[in-house]
Amino acid sequence: MINKLVIIGVGLIGGSFALALREAGLVREVVGVGRSAENLSAALGMYVIDRYAEAAQAVQDADVVLLAVPVGQMGPMMAAIAPHLAPHTIVTDVGSTKQDVVALARANLAQHIAQFVPGHPIAGAERSGVKAARGDLFRERNVVLTPLPETNPEARELIAQLWQGCGAKVSEMAPTLHDEVFAAVSHLPHLLAFGLVDYIAAQPNAEALFGFAASGFRDFTRIAGSSPEMWRDICLANRDALLQQLAGYEAELARIKQLIEGGDGAALAQLFAAARDARQKHLSS
């Protein structure tokens, strides 16, 4: 049980974290920080938070501060709260990239770095904002922590326990490995979904094309409904790993295009069968 949790960025992820901890009986007070008074008022009405305040005031004497803002806002927010953090306060984040967040923490939370526990919940939805928050969002979902060599073991353990209290499965990896892994299995798929929808929308007959789009198109492009601001920041923050994955995918598309141009049905069928088998093996559950 923690006495005071501060959520900076009371949206889908931050709001769901607060709701899950409330339902588990693991937090007494939740204070929200955000840019939109309307969103914060909605959070109050949903009992996601108990009150809201400016960041500098909110973090005073907090047990845990969760940074749930877009990656591009992380540095300025860290700098804003740093002078007001109590020695015992643990700071964690939910950013989808980790090397850049760690670098920002070293620059802006230098005196508090032992109390910083980087994290990334592998959960979300196509809708954003606190109105999309729900207490079961993290149940049976993965959360990756990327603690630093100097991270206080007690801080690391508390954050792991809070995520487990949300129903999540917690694991750890190095920030570099994290960014390489998620460039492939998260950032690239989002880029492809955004790109495909943008491509179709630019066609002269876009209305007719979308009108005939069935479940396959909807399933593939569902994640294109995610926050543009957040995904802009993620793409730029993890550009090196993402560009490497893009280059590999472009090569794969070129190979498929060559097979189609050459009418090589046997090779196409072999490729499709291998992809189907890999999906069934690794993603069947």
C-alpha positions as CSV (number, residue, x, y, z in Angstrom):
1,M,0.0,0.0,0.0
2,I,1.3,3.5,-0.9
3,N,-0.1,6.6,0.5
4,K,0.2,9.1,-2.4
5,L,0.5,8.4,-6.1
6,V,0.9,11.2,-8.6
7,I,-0.1,10.6,-12.2
8,I,1.5,13.1,-14.6
9,G,-0.5,12.6,-17.8
10,V,-3.9,11.2,-16.8
11,G,-4.8,9.4,-20.0
12,L,-5.4,5.8,-21.0
13,I,-2.3,4.3,-19.4
14,G,-1.9,6.6,-16.4
15,G,-5.7,6.5,-15.7
16,S,-5.8,2.7,-16.0
17,F,-2.8,2.4,-13.6
18,A,-4.6,4.4,-11.0
19,L,-7.9,2.5,-11.4
20,A,-6.1,-0.9,-11.2
21,L,-4.3,0.1,-8.0
22,R,-7.5,1.5,-6.5
23,E,-9.3,-1.8,-7.3
24,A,-6.4,-3.8,-5.7
25,G,-6.5,-1.6,-2.6
26,L,-2.9,-0.5,-3.1
27,V,-3.1,3.3,-3.0
28,R,-4.8,5.8,-0.6
29,E,-4.6,9.0,-2.6
30,V,-4.1,9.7,-6.3
31,V,-3.2,13.2,-7.5
32,G,-3.5,14.0,-11.2
33,V,-1.4,16.4,-13.3
34,G,-2.3,17.4,-16.9
35,R,-2.7,20.0,-19.5
36,S,-6.5,19.7,-20.0
37,A,-8.8,20.9,-17.2
38,E,-11.6,19.0,-19.0
39,N,-9.7,15.8,-19.0
40,L,-8.8,16.2,-15.3
41,S,-12.4,17.0,-14.4
42,A,-13.4,13.8,-16.2
43,A,-10.8,11.9,-14.2
44,L,-12.3,13.3,-11.0
45,G,-15.7,12.2,-12.0
46,M,-14.5,8.7,-12.8
47,Y,-12.8,8.5,-9.5
48,V,-9.5,7.9,-11.3
49,I,-7.9,10.7,-9.2
50,D,-8.9,12.4,-5.9
51,R,-7.7,15.8,-6.9
52,Y,-5.4,17.6,-9.3
53,A,-2.7,20.2,-9.0
54,E,0.3,21.7,-10.8
55,A,3.2,19.3,-11.1
56,A,5.6,21.1,-8.6
57,Q,2.9,21.1,-5.9
58,A,1.5,17.6,-6.7
59,V,4.8,15.7,-6.3
60,Q,5.6,17.0,-2.9
61,D,5.8,14.1,-0.4
62,A,4.6,11.6,-3.0
63,D,5.5,8.0,-2.6
64,V,5.4,7.3,-6.4
65,V,5.3,9.6,-9.4
66,L,4.2,8.0,-12.7
67,L,5.3,9.9,-15.8
68,A,2.7,9.1,-18.4
69,V,3.4,12.0,-20.9
70,P,4.5,11.7,-24.5
71,V,8.2,11.0,-24.8
72,G,8.8,14.5,-26.2
73,Q,7.5,16.0,-23.0
74,M,9.5,13.8,-20.7
75,G,12.6,15.9,-20.3
76,P,10.9,19.2,-19.5
77,M,8.6,17.5,-17.0
78,M,11.5,15.8,-15.2
79,A,13.2,19.1,-14.9
80,A,10.1,20.8,-13.6
81,I,9.5,18.2,-10.8
82,A,13.1,17.5,-9.8
83,P,13.5,20.3,-7.2
84,H,10.3,19.3,-5.5
85,L,10.9,15.5,-5.0
86,A,11.3,14.1,-1.5
87,P,14.3,11.8,-1.0
88,H,11.9,8.7,-0.7
89,T,9.9,9.5,-3.8
90,I,10.1,6.9,-6.6
91,V,9.8,8.1,-10.1
92,T,8.8,5.8,-12.9
93,D,7.5,6.1,-16.4
94,V,5.5,4.3,-19.1
95,G,7.4,5.4,-22.2
96,S,7.6,3.2,-25.2
97,T,11.2,3.9,-25.7
98,K,13.8,3.6,-23.0
99,Q,17.3,4.7,-24.0
100,D,16.2,8.3,-24.6
101,V,14.1,8.3,-21.3
102,V,17.1,7.0,-19.4
103,A,19.3,9.7,-20.9
104,L,16.7,12.4,-20.0
105,A,16.5,11.1,-16.4
106,R,20.3,11.2,-16.1
107,A,20.3,14.8,-17.3
108,N,17.2,16.0,-15.3
109,L,17.0,13.7,-12.3
110,A,20.7,13.4,-11.6
111,Q,20.3,13.9,-7.9
112,H,17.4,11.4,-7.8
113,I,18.5,8.8,-10.3
114,A,18.7,6.0,-7.7
115,Q,14.9,6.4,-7.2
116,F,14.1,6.2,-11.0
117,V,12.7,3.0,-12.3
118,P,12.1,3.1,-16.1
119,G,9.1,1.0,-17.3
120,H,7.0,0.2,-20.3
121,P,3.6,-1.5,-20.0
122,I,2.8,-3.5,-23.2
123,A,-0.8,-2.6,-23.2
124,G,-3.0,0.0,-24.9
125,A,-6.0,0.6,-27.1
126,E,-6.8,2.5,-30.2
127,R,-8.6,5.1,-28.1
128,S,-6.7,7.5,-25.8
129,G,-7.6,9.8,-23.0
130,V,-8.9,9.1,-19.5
131,K,-12.4,8.2,-20.7
132,A,-10.8,5.1,-22.2
133,A,-9.1,4.1,-19.0
134,R,-10.1,0.8,-17.3
135,G,-8.9,-1.1,-14.3
136,D,-8.3,-4.4,-16.2
137,L,-6.1,-2.9,-18.9
138,F,-2.9,-4.5,-17.7
139,R,-4.3,-7.9,-16.6
140,E,-2.2,-10.7,-18.0
141,R,-0.2,-8.1,-20.0
142,N,3.6,-7.7,-20.0
143,V,5.3,-4.8,-18.3
144,V,9.0,-4.4,-19.0
145,L,11.2,-2.6,-16.4
146,T,14.7,-1.4,-17.5
147,P,16.3,-0.5,-14.1
148,L,19.7,1.2,-14.1
149,P,22.8,-0.1,-12.4
150,E,22.3,2.5,-9.6
151,T,18.6,1.9,-9.2
152,N,17.6,1.4,-5.6
153,P,16.6,-2.3,-5.2
154,E,13.7,-1.3,-2.9
155,A,12.4,1.2,-5.5
156,R,12.7,-1.4,-8.2
157,E,10.8,-4.0,-6.1
158,L,8.0,-1.6,-5.2
159,I,7.3,-0.7,-8.8
160,A,7.3,-4.3,-9.8
161,Q,4.9,-5.1,-7.0
162,L,2.6,-2.3,-8.1
163,W,2.4,-3.6,-11.6
164,Q,1.9,-7.1,-10.4
165,G,-1.0,-5.6,-8.3
166,C,-2.5,-4.4,-11.6
167,G,-2.4,-8.0,-12.8
168,A,0.6,-7.6,-15.1
169,K,3.5,-9.9,-15.8
170,V,6.7,-8.1,-15.0
171,S,10.1,-8.7,-16.6
172,E,13.3,-6.8,-17.0
173,M,15.7,-6.1,-19.8
174,A,18.4,-3.6,-20.7
175,P,17.2,-0.3,-22.3
176,T,19.2,-1.0,-25.5
177,L,17.6,-4.4,-26.0
178,H,14.2,-3.0,-25.2
179,D,14.4,-0.4,-27.9
180,E,15.6,-3.0,-30.5
181,V,12.8,-5.5,-29.6
182,F,10.0,-3.0,-29.6
183,A,11.2,-1.3,-32.8
184,A,10.4,-4.6,-34.5
185,V,7.2,-5.7,-32.8
186,S,5.5,-2.5,-31.8
187,H,6.9,0.6,-33.5
188,L,7.2,-0.8,-37.0
189,P,3.6,-2.3,-37.0
190,H,2.2,1.1,-35.9
191,L,4.2,2.8,-38.7
192,L,2.8,0.4,-41.2
193,A,-0.8,0.9,-40.0
194,F,-0.5,4.7,-40.2
195,G,1.2,4.5,-43.6
196,L,-1.4,2.2,-45.1
197,V,-4.4,4.3,-43.9
198,D,-2.7,7.5,-45.1
199,Y,-2.0,5.8,-48.5
200,I,-5.6,4.7,-49.0
201,A,-7.0,8.1,-47.8
202,A,-4.9,9.8,-50.5
203,Q,-6.5,7.8,-53.3
204,P,-9.1,9.6,-55.5
205,N,-11.7,6.9,-54.7
206,A,-10.8,6.7,-51.0
207,E,-14.4,6.9,-49.8
208,A,-15.3,3.8,-51.9
209,L,-12.2,2.0,-50.8
210,F,-12.9,2.6,-47.1
211,G,-16.5,1.7,-47.7
212,F,-15.6,-1.8,-48.8
213,A,-12.9,-2.3,-46.1
214,A,-13.7,-5.5,-44.2
215,S,-12.5,-7.0,-41.0
216,G,-9.0,-7.8,-42.3
217,F,-8.3,-4.1,-43.1
218,R,-9.9,-3.0,-39.8
219,D,-7.9,-5.4,-37.7
220,F,-4.6,-4.5,-39.5
221,T,-5.2,-0.7,-39.2
222,R,-6.8,-0.6,-35.7
223,I,-3.7,0.8,-34.1
224,A,-3.7,3.7,-36.6
225,G,-6.3,5.2,-34.3
226,S,-3.6,5.7,-31.6
227,S,-2.3,9.1,-30.5
228,P,-0.4,10.9,-33.4
229,E,1.6,13.0,-30.9
230,M,2.7,9.9,-29.0
231,W,3.7,8.0,-32.1
232,R,5.5,10.9,-33.6
233,D,7.7,11.1,-30.5
234,I,8.3,7.4,-30.4
235,C,9.4,7.2,-34.0
236,L,11.9,10.1,-33.5
237,A,13.1,8.8,-30.2
238,N,13.8,5.3,-31.5
239,R,14.8,6.3,-35.0
240,D,18.0,4.3,-35.4
241,A,16.4,1.0,-34.4
242,L,13.2,1.8,-36.3
243,L,15.1,2.7,-39.5
244,Q,17.0,-0.6,-39.3
245,Q,13.7,-2.5,-39.0
246,L,12.2,-0.4,-41.8
247,A,15.1,-1.3,-44.1
248,G,14.6,-5.0,-43.4
249,Y,10.9,-4.8,-44.0
250,E,11.4,-2.9,-47.3
251,A,13.8,-5.7,-48.4
252,E,11.0,-8.3,-47.5
253,L,8.5,-6.3,-49.5
254,A,10.9,-6.1,-52.5
255,R,11.3,-9.9,-52.3
256,I,7.5,-10.4,-52.3
257,K,7.1,-8.0,-55.2
258,Q,9.7,-9.8,-57.2
259,L,7.9,-13.1,-56.6
260,I,4.6,-11.6,-57.8
261,E,6.2,-10.0,-60.8
262,G,7.8,-13.4,-61.7
263,G,4.6,-15.3,-61.2
264,D,6.3,-17.6,-58.7
265,G,3.3,-19.1,-57.0
266,A,5.2,-21.9,-55.4
267,A,7.6,-19.5,-53.6
268,L,4.7,-17.2,-52.6
269,A,2.8,-20.1,-51.1
270,Q,6.0,-21.2,-49.3
271,L,6.5,-17.7,-47.8
272,F,2.9,-17.4,-46.7
273,A,2.9,-20.9,-45.1
274,A,6.1,-20.1,-43.2
275,A,4.6,-16.8,-41.9
276,R,1.3,-18.6,-40.9
277,D,3.3,-21.3,-39.1
278,A,5.4,-18.8,-37.3
279,R,2.4,-16.9,-36.2
280,Q,0.6,-20.0,-34.9
281,K,3.8,-21.1,-33.1
282,H,4.5,-17.8,-31.3
283,L,1.2,-16.0,-31.2
284,S,-1.5,-18.6,-31.0
285,S,-2.6,-18.0,-27.4
